[in-house]
């Protein structure tokens, strides 16, 4: 894959909600009423309607559903009486379970610059809530987590319509300032410049590096080198998440016109904060939902950088549907670092044995370096396209 600085990253703008069903912004609410004069059958999701009382009192609302929409009590009573379902906002939560859009770094890290640093941010407060409730057996808390995660999945699907998504997996321990981190960042830049949407687990280490590379894609090459030097002052999110995150936002403020990519982190691993370079953060409470969703949406393939248990799990989570072709044709899998995947953690021999004689055999590759990963992925994609074109119609 040849870098092309003129090619913007391919994350599409968030798709408008389905016009005949979902309403996710106040502007969409006004547009639907102006065009149709009714909200009947619609789903209004996390929209503040306190300034739309007159319209709610007049509009048709039969079979409408209002999910976490603040509204005047008079309006709420009226829409219920007319046959709508109203799920009111839940007070006291550090997150909105009904949210209609993915998170942004600025949203999750709001308050980072204050005296309490990371501990005051919505991300840290949501994790603290999760820690308090995950084992208390309260069905209400578990329901809120499930509703939140389903809302995130819906928003992620809306974002990625039509995108060619390549997953980049790797360990959180990869430190800033290392050649491995720089290589992962260059890989993310190369993939984004090739028109692919880079998606990662959204955390530190290799994940942050790949998102950083995608952020650097539309900018001059020298930007990434300078950003790497700035970030190296705080190599890890330990001992201070605050210092680690502030360094990332310093890079973002110096180069505010970075490219977009996707991060899919989880509060399940609360010791891992999200990184600030993914423009869109689909953060989940349920790690299993997050893992499967990330791999399932990587329709252009997955590149596995050196990692430990989590990365090994992701390799075989991805290999299983490729083996059974349960998601259709197998998607490419590229493992980077021969020594790591054949000796340190010998996942490659098992993966190759599983693939032997099956369709996925031509969709797996082992390379020595990140520089080889992009071309290996491109070769498999081109080979797949050529096979499809040669098949009789």
Secondary structure as UniProt FT lines:
FT   TURN            5..6
FT   TURN            19..21
FT   STRAND          22..23
FT   HELIX           26..36
FT   TURN            40..41
FT   STRAND          43..45
FT   TURN            50..51
FT   HELIX           53..58
FT   TURN            62..63
FT   STRAND          65..67
FT   HELIX           73..81
FT   TURN            82..83
FT   STRAND          85..87
FT   TURN            91..92
FT   TURN            97..98
FT   HELIX           105..108
FT   TURN            109..113
FT   TURN            115..116
FT   HELIX           117..120
FT   HELIX           122..133
FT   TURN            134..135
FT   HELIX           139..159
FT   TURN            160..162
FT   STRAND          165..169
FT   TURN            172..173
FT   TURN            176..177
FT   HELIX           179..193
FT   TURN            194..195
FT   STRAND          197..200
FT   HELIX           206..216
FT   TURN            217..218
FT   HELIX           221..231
FT   HELIX           232..234
FT   HELIX           241..254
FT   TURN            256..257
FT   STRAND          262..263
FT   TURN            270..271
FT   STRAND          280..281
FT   HELIX           287..296
FT   TURN            299..300
FT   STRAND          302..304
FT   HELIX           309..324
FT   TURN            325..327
FT   STRAND          333..336
FT   HELIX           338..339
FT   HELIX           340..344
FT   HELIX           347..355
FT   TURN            356..357
FT   HELIX           359..363
FT   STRAND          364..367
FT   HELIX           370..390
//
